[in-house]
Amino acid sequence: MAKYLFEANYVGEGIKGLMREGGTKRRDALVEALKSVGGSLESFYYAFGETDVLGVFEVPEPADAAALSLMINSTGSVNVHLKPLVTPEDLDDAAKKTPSYRAPGQ
């Protein structure tokens, strides 16, 4: 299972819907969306400032995260951004790999 940090902002009708439904119902809607792709919600918080809501979820495949992002963003009520999370062990494995790369101009 892959973990993702999500950051989202409510826009337009999404703000009105949040005010009408409340925070727990919006969290529950995300839980149901995650279940539909075999995922689960690890944490969910509302915040002040640039980001309205953030948290961590887990899904089986990157395509599941992409599908959720596309579906949620397509509503026009929420702008969501996902960041894949990498464990320290995954980073250790990555550091042992030696991909080939040529820098620009070299």
C-alpha positions in Angstrom: 0.0 0.0 0.0 1.2 3.5 -0.9 0.8 6.4 1.5 0.0 10.0 0.4 -0.1 13.3 2.1 -3.1 15.3 0.8 -3.6 19.0 1.0 -6.9 20.4 -0.2 -8.8 23.7 -0.5 -12.5 24.1 -0.7 -13.6 26.5 -3.5 -17.0 28.1 -4.5 -19.8 25.7 -3.8 -17.5 23.4 -1.9 -17.2 26.0 0.9 -20.9 26.3 1.1 -21.3 22.5 1.2 -18.7 22.3 4.0 -20.6 24.9 6.0 -23.9 23.1 5.4 -22.7 19.5 6.1 -19.9 20.1 8.6 -16.4 18.8 8.9 -17.2 15.2 10.0 -19.5 14.5 7.0 -16.8 15.7 4.6 -14.3 13.4 6.3 -16.8 10.5 6.1 -17.2 11.2 2.3 -13.4 10.8 1.9 -13.4 7.6 3.9 -16.1 6.2 1.6 -14.2 7.4 -1.5 -11.0 5.7 -0.2 -12.9 2.5 0.5 -14.1 2.4 -3.1 -10.5 1.9 -4.2 -9.5 -0.3 -1.3 -7.8 2.5 0.6 -8.0 3.9 4.1 -7.7 7.2 5.9 -4.9 7.5 8.4 -5.3 11.2 9.5 -7.5 14.1 8.6 -7.3 17.7 9.9 -8.7 21.1 9.1 -6.3 24.0 9.2 -6.1 27.8 8.9 -4.1 29.6 6.2 -3.2 28.4 2.7 -4.5 24.9 3.2 -8.1 24.1 4.4 -7.6 20.4 5.1 -4.7 17.9 5.1 -4.0 14.4 6.1 -2.6 11.0 5.1 -4.3 8.2 3.3 -3.2 4.8 2.0 -4.2 3.2 -1.3 -3.1 -0.1 -3.0 -1.7 1.5 -6.2 -0.6 4.9 -7.5 -3.4 4.7 -10.1 -5.9 4.6 -7.2 -4.5 7.9 -5.8 -4.5 9.4 -9.3 -8.1 8.3 -9.9 -9.2 9.9 -6.6 -7.4 13.1 -7.3 -9.0 13.3 -10.8 -12.5 12.6 -9.4 -12.2 15.0 -6.5 -10.7 17.9 -8.6 -13.2 17.3 -11.4 -16.0 18.4 -9.1 -14.8 22.0 -9.0 -15.6 22.2 -5.3 -12.2 21.1 -4.0 -8.6 21.5 -5.2 -6.6 18.6 -3.9 -2.8 18.0 -4.2 -1.2 14.7 -3.4 2.4 14.0 -2.3 3.6 10.4 -2.2 5.2 9.5 1.1 8.5 7.5 1.2 9.6 5.5 4.3 13.2 5.8 5.5 13.7 2.2 4.4 12.4 3.0 0.9 14.9 5.9 0.7 17.7 3.5 1.8 16.8 1.2 -1.1 16.7 4.2 -3.5 20.1 5.4 -2.4 21.6 2.0 -3.4 20.3 2.3 -7.0 22.5 3.9 -9.7 20.3 5.2 -12.5 22.0 6.8 -15.4 21.5 10.5 -16.0 23.1 13.2 -18.0 22.8 16.7 -16.7 21.8 19.5 -19.2 24.8 20.7 -21.2 27.1 17.8 -20.3 
